[in-house]
Every structure is written in structure tokens, then in C-alpha cells.
Amino acid sequence: MSLICPNRDCGNKELARIIKHGKDRHGRLRYKCSECGKTFFELVKPPRKQAKKGLKGERGRPELYDEVKGKMTLSLTRTAIKGLDDLAIQHDLSRSELVERIGRGLIPIAKPKHHQQ
């Protein structure tokens, strides 16, 4: 790793004159030029984008079913959310996928017993 001072007016172009100078609040390593006192971060190239593994990354294309999922709103109590989360864990699914499968009839729901009079 060869670091040079980003200050164009500084004549320091040697690695030995650049010293570590702590970290910022995000944990990035800071450096300081011992000639001019300028502090800076090492320039890091952003990671290259990975090739897409599935269809989910493409908008407007269905992933698992024959249609595209859309955002819908359900009004539920905290108890119902907890119950859905527990069921989702039992089936190794996300809450959204659990509701999708129930709605498609892939996970059957027991019919209520009628009260006999």
C-alpha cells in the first residue's frame, strides 16, 4: 500500500511521512501527513458488482410464481405479527412468503368448527 498526501501544495510524496491517525466514527482508518498536517482517508475502490444469481434482482419479473409480487398493507395486532413470525420460523420462510403461501392455498388453514345449537 503506498499512500501519498492528497494536498497538492505539499511536497511530501514518501510513504514514511504518512502516519496512521486514528479512526473516524464509521471505523475508517485515518492518515496524517507529517509535513503539512493534512488528515485523509485511504481511497478504496468500490467492490465490483456480482453477477445476478436469480431473477429477483430484475424488477417486473416474477421469481417463484407466475406473477410479480406487490406491496400490500395488512392491519394486524402485535400478537398476530408474533404468531405469523413463529409460523414463518417453523416453516423456514419469511413472513411475506408465509402469507403468500397461505393465500395461494399451499399451506392449508383449518376450517373453523361450527357451534352446534
N, CA, C and O atoms as a DFTB+ gen file, in Angstrom:
468 C
 N C O
     1  1       0.861      -1.175       0.000
     2  2       0.000       0.000       0.000
     3  2       0.899       1.226       0.000
     4  3       1.736       1.385       0.889
     5  1       0.732       2.083      -0.982
     6  2       1.534       3.286      -0.998
     7  2       0.607       4.485      -0.914
     8  3      -0.248       4.692      -1.775
     9  1       0.788       5.260       0.126
    10  2      -0.047       6.431       0.362
    11  2       0.749       7.686       0.064
    12  3       1.934       7.780       0.384
    13  1       0.085       8.641      -0.548
    14  2       0.700       9.947      -0.769
    15  2      -0.249      11.012      -0.253
    16  3      -1.461      10.805      -0.198
    17  1       0.296      12.122       0.115
    18  2      -0.514      13.217       0.648
    19  2      -1.417      13.774      -0.458
    20  3      -0.933      14.056      -1.554
    21  1      -2.718      13.937      -0.192
    22  2      -3.624      14.473      -1.198
    23  2      -3.505      15.984      -1.385
    24  3      -4.074      16.541      -2.323
    25  1      -2.760      16.652      -0.486
    26  2      -2.562      18.091      -0.592
    27  2      -1.583      18.372      -1.725
    28  3      -0.408      18.014      -1.632
    29  1      -2.057      19.009      -2.793
    30  2      -1.210      19.259      -3.967
    31  2      -0.049      20.201      -3.675
    32  3       0.975      20.153      -4.355
    33  1      -0.203      21.059      -2.666
    34  2       0.858      22.008      -2.339
    35  2       1.949      21.372      -1.477
    36  3       3.015      21.959      -1.291
    37  1       1.684      20.177      -0.951
    38  2       2.648      19.502      -0.089
    39  2       3.684      18.790      -0.964
    40  3       3.326      18.159      -1.958
    41  1       4.932      18.887      -0.608
    42  2       5.989      18.230      -1.371
    43  2       6.209      16.795      -0.933
    44  3       7.050      16.101      -1.504
    45  1       5.478      16.338       0.061
    46  2       5.698      15.010       0.608
    47  2       5.075      13.950      -0.290
    48  3       3.856      13.909      -0.456
    49  1       5.894      13.112      -0.857
    50  2       5.396      12.010      -1.686
    51  2       5.938      10.673      -1.184
    52  3       5.889       9.673      -1.901
    53  1       6.454      10.653       0.043
    54  2       7.053       9.434       0.578
    55  2       6.105       8.754       1.555
    56  3       5.405       9.413       2.323
    57  1       6.095       7.444       1.515
    58  2       5.265       6.657       2.421
    59  2       5.670       6.873       3.878
    60  3       4.814       6.879       4.762
    61  1       6.947       7.048       4.132
    62  2       7.438       7.168       5.502
    63  2       6.883       8.408       6.208
    64  3       6.841       8.444       7.438
    65  1       6.461       9.409       5.462
    66  2       5.962      10.649       6.062
    67  2       4.470      10.601       6.363
    68  3       3.946      11.497       7.023
    69  1       3.784       9.572       5.891
    70  2       2.359       9.418       6.153
    71  2       2.213       8.499       7.366
    72  3       2.746       7.390       7.383
    73  1       1.485       8.973       8.377
    74  2       1.324       8.180       9.598
    75  2      -0.159       7.898       9.845
    76  3      -1.026       8.660       9.417
    77  1      -0.436       6.795      10.540
    78  2      -1.818       6.491      10.914
    79  2      -2.277       7.525      11.925
    80  3      -1.501       7.966      12.772
    81  1      -3.569       7.917      11.832
    82  2      -4.077       8.990      12.682
    83  2      -5.467       8.638      13.224
    84  3      -6.389       9.450      13.154
    85  1      -5.611       7.420      13.767
    86  2      -6.873       7.016      14.383
    87  2      -7.917       6.587      13.376
    88  3      -7.611       6.296      12.219
    89  1      -9.166       6.552      13.838
    90  2     -10.290       6.151      13.005
    91  2     -11.412       7.162      13.158
    92  3     -11.502       7.859      14.169
    93  1     -12.274       7.236      12.137
    94  2     -13.437       8.114      12.253
    95  2     -14.577       7.354      12.919
    96  3     -14.403       6.199      13.306
    97  1     -15.738       7.982      13.059
    98  2     -16.853       7.359      13.776
    99  2     -17.431       6.159      13.038
   100  3     -18.197       5.391      13.618
   101  1     -17.075       5.988      11.766
   102  2     -17.541       4.840      10.994
   103  2     -16.513       3.708      10.978
   104  3     -16.733       2.669      10.356
   105  1     -15.393       3.917      11.664
   106  2     -14.368       2.882      11.746
   107  2     -13.343       2.922      10.623
   108  3     -12.488       2.041      10.538
   109  1     -13.415       3.936       9.753
   110  2     -12.442       4.043       8.662
   111  2     -11.119       4.582       9.205
   112  3     -11.105       5.511      10.013
   113  1     -10.024       4.001       8.764
   114  2      -8.696       4.401       9.205
   115  2      -8.330       5.756       8.620
   116  3      -8.480       5.985       7.420
   117  1      -7.845       6.658       9.480
   118  2      -7.419       7.992       9.039
   119  2      -5.899       8.036       8.988
   120  3      -5.220       7.328       9.732
   121  1      -5.379       8.868       8.111
   122  2      -3.939       9.067       7.977
   123  2      -3.640      10.550       8.079
   124  3      -4.510      11.393       7.861
   125  1      -2.382      10.858       8.418
   126  2      -1.970      12.255       8.546
   127  2      -0.608      12.442       7.888
   128  3       0.298      11.626       8.063
   129  1      -0.478      13.520       7.133
   130  2       0.811      13.877       6.536
   131  2       1.619      14.618       7.589
   132  3       1.162      15.624       8.132
   133  1       2.827      14.122       7.882
   134  2       3.639      14.773       8.916
   135  2       4.281      16.064       8.412
   136  3       4.808      16.839       9.211
   137  1       4.248      16.309       7.104
   138  2       4.787      17.552       6.541
   139  2       3.807      18.707       6.686
   140  3       4.133      19.738       7.275
   141  1       2.576      18.526       6.135
   142  2       1.619      19.625       6.099
   143  2       0.510      19.497       7.143
   144  3      -0.226      20.456       7.376
   145  1       0.379      18.330       7.773
   146  2      -0.630      18.133       8.809
   147  2      -2.011      17.762       8.294
   148  3      -2.942      17.604       9.085
   149  1      -2.162      17.620       6.973
   150  2      -3.474      17.264       6.411
   151  2      -3.828      15.831       6.800
   152  3      -2.990      14.932       6.732
   153  1      -5.099      15.628       7.215
   154  2      -5.576      14.282       7.513
   155  2      -6.469      13.836       6.367
   156  3      -7.129      14.653       5.724
   157  1      -6.484      12.525       6.117
   158  2      -7.248      12.000       4.996
   159  2      -7.505      10.516       5.194
   160  3      -6.934       9.885       6.083
   161  1      -8.377       9.967       4.346
   162  2      -8.683       8.541       4.334
   163  2      -8.022       7.922       3.119
   164  3      -7.789       8.591       2.112
   165  1      -7.722       6.637       3.226
   166  2      -7.216       5.922       2.067
   167  2      -8.359       5.777       1.078
   168  3      -9.472       5.419       1.463
   169  1      -8.100       6.046      -0.174
   170  2      -9.125       5.880      -1.189
   171  2      -9.260       4.405      -1.501
   172  3      -8.297       3.748      -1.896
   173  1     -10.463       3.894      -1.321
   174  2     -10.725       2.479      -1.546
   175  2     -11.669       2.363      -2.726
   176  3     -12.689       3.049      -2.782
   177  1     -11.329       1.490      -3.675
   178  2     -12.197       1.284      -4.828
   179  2     -13.449       0.539      -4.375
   180  3     -13.352      -0.393      -3.577
   181  1     -14.628       0.934      -4.872
   182  2     -15.848       0.207      -4.501
   183  2     -15.792      -1.210      -5.060
   184  3     -15.214      -1.436      -6.123
   185  1     -16.391      -2.171      -4.345
   186  2     -16.361      -3.552      -4.839
   187  2     -17.124      -3.675      -6.152
   188  3     -18.097      -2.960      -6.392
   189  1     -16.663      -4.596      -6.998
   190  2     -17.352      -4.822      -8.263
   191  2     -18.689      -5.488      -8.018
   192  3     -18.838      -6.270      -7.078
   193  1     -19.656      -5.182      -8.855
   194  2     -20.977      -5.785      -8.718
   195  2     -20.886      -7.257      -9.075
   196  3     -20.228      -7.640     -10.042
   197  1     -21.559      -8.076      -8.277
   198  2     -21.595      -9.512      -8.521
   199  2     -22.632      -9.812      -9.602
   200  3     -23.598      -9.069      -9.776
   201  1     -22.419     -10.894     -10.314
   202  2     -23.392     -11.332     -11.309
   203  2     -24.673     -11.747     -10.589
   204  3     -24.620     -12.318      -9.500
   205  1     -25.809     -11.463     -11.194
   206  2     -27.085     -11.804     -10.587
   207  2     -27.236     -13.320     -10.536
   208  3     -26.920     -14.021     -11.497
   209  1     -27.725     -13.815      -9.397
   210  2     -27.877     -15.248      -9.203
   211  2     -29.270     -15.730      -9.587
   212  3     -29.436     -16.871     -10.019
   213  1     -30.253     -14.884      -9.434
   214  2     -31.631     -15.292      -9.710
   215  2     -32.373     -14.188     -10.428
   216  3     -31.773     -13.210     -10.873
   217  1     -33.670     -14.346     -10.538
   218  2     -34.477     -13.351     -11.234
   219  2     -34.927     -12.221     -10.336
   220  3     -35.390     -11.192     -10.827
   221  1     -34.802     -12.389      -9.023
   222  2     -35.339     -11.407      -8.086
   223  2     -34.770     -10.014      -8.325
   224  3     -35.476      -9.025      -8.127
   225  1     -33.525      -9.912      -8.742
   226  2     -32.898      -8.610      -8.940
   227  2     -33.488      -7.822     -10.092
   228  3     -33.227      -6.624     -10.208
   229  1     -34.268      -8.450     -10.940
   230  2     -34.845      -7.751     -12.081
   231  2     -36.280      -7.361     -11.774
   232  3     -37.126      -8.219     -11.523
   233  1     -36.545      -6.077     -11.795
   234  2     -37.891      -5.599     -11.495
   235  2     -38.863      -6.028     -12.584
   236  3     -38.535      -6.096     -13.768
   237  1     -40.070      -6.312     -12.125
   238  2     -41.115      -6.656     -13.069
   239  2     -41.052      -8.091     -13.565
   240  3     -41.812      -8.467     -14.457
   241  1     -40.159      -8.900     -13.005
   242  2     -40.078     -10.313     -13.398
   243  2     -40.419     -11.161     -12.192
   244  3     -39.847     -10.971     -11.119
   245  1     -41.344     -12.093     -12.351
   246  2     -41.689     -12.955     -11.224
   247  2     -40.523     -13.863     -10.855
   248  3     -39.751     -14.284     -11.717
   249  1     -40.405     -14.160      -9.563
   250  2     -39.311     -15.007      -9.108
   251  2     -39.773     -16.444      -8.913
   252  3     -39.247     -17.358      -9.550
   253  1     -40.747     -16.650      -8.043
   254  2     -41.191     -18.006      -7.735
   255  2     -42.537     -18.354      -8.362
   256  3     -42.814     -19.522      -8.635
   257  1     -43.353     -17.364      -8.586
   258  2     -44.711     -17.607      -9.047
   259  2     -44.904     -17.011     -10.428
   260  3     -43.981     -16.424     -10.994
   261  1     -46.094     -17.160     -10.964
   262  2     -46.374     -16.702     -12.320
   263  2     -46.731     -15.216     -12.394
   264  3     -47.111     -14.725     -13.457
   265  1     -46.614     -14.513     -11.298
   266  2     -46.911     -13.083     -11.290
   267  2     -45.958     -12.358     -10.346
   268  3     -45.340     -12.962      -9.469
   269  1     -45.858     -11.060     -10.547
   270  2     -44.958     -10.238      -9.750
   271  2     -45.616      -9.876      -8.431
   272  3     -46.795      -9.526      -8.396
   273  1     -44.864      -9.959      -7.359
   274  2     -45.386      -9.547      -6.049
   275  2     -45.448      -8.028      -5.977
   276  3     -44.647      -7.328      -6.596
   277  1     -46.411      -7.535      -5.214
   278  2     -46.543      -6.106      -4.999
   279  2     -46.668      -5.828      -3.511
   280  3     -46.963      -6.731      -2.728
   281  1     -46.447      -4.597      -3.126
   282  2     -46.577      -4.240      -1.716
   283  2     -48.045      -4.047      -1.376
   284  3     -48.771      -3.323      -2.056
   285  1     -48.462      -4.713      -0.307
   286  2     -49.828      -4.607       0.185
   287  2     -49.754      -4.281       1.673
   288  3     -48.733      -4.515       2.320
   289  1     -50.832      -3.746       2.198
   290  2     -50.858      -3.398       3.614
   291  2     -51.878      -4.261       4.340
   292  3     -53.016      -4.411       3.897
   293  1     -51.450      -4.823       5.456
   294  2     -52.349      -5.557       6.340
   295  2     -52.313      -4.873       7.696
   296  3     -51.245      -4.494       8.177
   297  1     -53.468      -4.715       8.309
   298  2     -53.523      -4.166       9.660
   299  2     -53.643      -5.330      10.635
   300  3     -54.650      -6.038      10.640
   301  1     -52.626      -5.527      11.451
   302  2     -52.574      -6.659      12.366
   303  2     -52.166      -6.199      13.756
   304  3     -51.495      -5.180      13.919
   305  1     -52.581      -6.967      14.749
   306  2     -52.133      -6.693      16.112
   307  2     -50.712      -7.232      16.284
   308  3     -50.235      -8.029      15.475
   309  1     -50.056      -6.793      17.333
   310  2     -48.708      -7.297      17.626
   311  2     -48.739      -8.805      17.887
   312  3     -47.800      -9.519      17.536
   313  1     -49.822      -9.283      18.504
   314  2     -49.956     -10.709      18.775
   315  2     -50.031     -11.498      17.468
   316  3     -49.414     -12.556      17.343
   317  1     -50.784     -10.985      16.499
   318  2     -50.895     -11.659      15.204
   319  2     -49.555     -11.675      14.479
   320  3     -49.184     -12.681      13.874
   321  1     -48.830     -10.562      14.538
   322  2     -47.499     -10.494      13.910
   323  2     -46.576     -11.525      14.544
   324  3     -45.856     -12.235      13.843
   325  1     -46.598     -11.607      15.880
   326  2     -45.761     -12.587      16.589
   327  2     -46.132     -13.998      16.168
   328  3     -45.255     -14.833      15.942
   329  1     -47.439     -14.272      16.060
   330  2     -47.900     -15.586      15.628
   331  2     -47.431     -15.917      14.208
   332  3     -46.984     -17.032      13.941
   333  1     -47.536     -14.936      13.295
   334  2     -47.055     -15.147      11.924
   335  2     -45.543     -15.386      11.904
   336  3     -45.052     -16.249      11.177
   337  1     -44.822     -14.620      12.702
   338  2     -43.364     -14.800      12.756
   339  2     -42.999     -16.193      13.268
   340  3     -42.084     -16.827      12.743
   341  1     -43.713     -16.671      14.295
   342  2     -43.455     -18.019      14.818
   343  2     -43.743     -19.083      13.760
   344  3     -42.966     -20.023      13.590
   345  1     -44.869     -18.930      13.045
   346  2     -45.204     -19.882      11.980
   347  2     -44.174     -19.835      10.852
   348  3     -43.792     -20.871      10.307
   349  1     -43.731     -18.633      10.508
   350  2     -42.736     -18.487       9.442
   351  2     -41.440     -19.198       9.816
   352  3     -40.820     -19.846       8.973
   353  1     -41.030     -19.079      11.078
   354  2     -39.819     -19.759      11.546
   355  2     -39.998     -21.271      11.461
   356  3     -39.093     -21.986      11.032
   357  1     -41.170     -21.755      11.872
   358  2     -41.445     -23.200      11.822
   359  2     -41.381     -23.740      10.397
   360  3     -40.941     -24.868      10.177
   361  1     -41.823     -22.932       9.424
   362  2     -41.826     -23.364       8.021
   363  2     -40.553     -22.933       7.281
   364  3     -40.415     -23.195       6.086
   365  1     -39.624     -22.274       7.986
   366  2     -38.371     -21.784       7.394
   367  2     -38.658     -20.842       6.215
   368  3     -38.081     -20.981       5.137
   369  1     -39.562     -19.883       6.448
   370  2     -39.965     -18.913       5.441
   371  2     -39.913     -17.510       6.030
   372  3     -39.825     -17.341       7.247
   373  1     -39.968     -16.509       5.164
   374  2     -40.157     -15.141       5.641
   375  2     -41.640     -14.957       5.938
   376  3     -42.467     -15.751       5.488
   377  1     -41.977     -13.928       6.682
   378  2     -43.387     -13.658       6.982
   379  2     -44.167     -13.418       5.691
   380  3     -45.289     -13.901       5.541
   381  1     -43.578     -12.679       4.769
   382  2     -44.235     -12.385       3.500
   383  2     -44.513     -13.658       2.702
   384  3     -45.605     -13.836       2.162
   385  1     -43.517     -14.538       2.634
   386  2     -43.703     -15.784       1.877
   387  2     -44.718     -16.698       2.558
   388  3     -45.450     -17.421       1.882
   389  1     -44.768     -16.671       3.890
   390  2     -45.772     -17.450       4.616
   391  2     -47.177     -17.001       4.231
   392  3     -48.030     -17.833       3.921
   393  1     -47.422     -15.698       4.250
   394  2     -48.739     -15.166       3.890
   395  2     -49.048     -15.475       2.427
   396  3     -50.185     -15.807       2.093
   397  1     -48.047     -15.370       1.553
   398  2     -48.228     -15.696       0.131
   399  2     -48.697     -17.145      -0.032
   400  3     -49.644     -17.415      -0.771
   401  1     -48.043     -18.057       0.647
   402  2     -48.392     -19.483       0.512
   403  2     -49.749     -19.804       1.126
   404  3     -50.477     -20.652       0.611
   405  1     -50.095     -19.131       2.223
   406  2     -51.436     -19.327       2.802
   407  2     -52.481     -18.833       1.812
   408  3     -53.477     -19.515       1.565
   409  1     -52.259     -17.652       1.244
   410  2     -53.202     -17.085       0.283
   411  2     -53.350     -17.924      -0.971
   412  3     -54.432     -17.954      -1.559
   413  1     -52.311     -18.598      -1.393
   414  2     -52.361     -19.462      -2.583
   415  2     -52.885     -20.856      -2.259
   416  3     -53.057     -21.680      -3.158
   417  1     -53.137     -21.123      -0.989
   418  2     -53.638     -22.434      -0.591
   419  2     -52.557     -23.497      -0.510
   420  3     -52.862     -24.686      -0.421
   421  1     -51.290     -23.079      -0.541
   422  2     -50.187     -24.033      -0.449
   423  2     -49.951     -24.484       0.986
   424  3     -49.434     -25.574       1.228
   425  1     -50.334     -23.635       1.932
   426  2     -50.319     -24.004       3.346
   427  2     -51.783     -23.966       3.787
   428  3     -52.367     -22.887       3.893
   429  1     -52.373     -25.116       4.040
   430  2     -53.805     -25.146       4.366
   431  2     -54.098     -24.562       5.744
   432  3     -53.296     -24.669       6.672
   433  1     -55.239     -23.960       5.845
   434  2     -55.729     -23.403       7.103
   435  2     -56.915     -24.259       7.539
   436  3     -57.811     -24.541       6.742
   437  1     -56.917     -24.668       8.796
   438  2     -58.012     -25.499       9.308
   439  2     -59.313     -24.691       9.288
   440  3     -59.341     -23.519       9.661
   441  1     -60.386     -25.346       8.844
   442  2     -61.688     -24.690       8.815
   443  2     -62.238     -24.620      10.226
   444  3     -62.084     -25.567      10.998
   445  1     -62.880     -23.508      10.577
   446  2     -63.418     -23.380      11.933
   447  2     -64.540     -24.379      12.178
   448  3     -65.333     -24.680      11.286
   449  1     -64.591     -24.875      13.380
   450  2     -65.672     -25.788      13.783
   451  2     -66.906     -24.951      14.071
   452  3     -66.832     -23.947      14.780
   453  1     -68.048     -25.366      13.516
   454  2     -69.278     -24.619      13.740
   455  2     -69.855     -24.993      15.104
   456  3     -69.808     -26.148      15.528
   457  1     -70.390     -24.001      15.760
   458  2     -71.025     -24.249      17.060
   459  2     -72.361     -24.953      16.829
   460  3     -73.173     -24.500      16.023
   461  1     -72.581     -26.040      17.522
   462  2     -73.855     -26.737      17.392
   463  2     -74.831     -26.194      18.431
   464  3     -74.466     -26.009      19.592
   465  1     -76.052     -25.944      18.023
   466  2     -77.037     -25.369      18.925
   467  2     -78.028     -26.387      19.377
   468  3     -78.934     -26.068      20.147
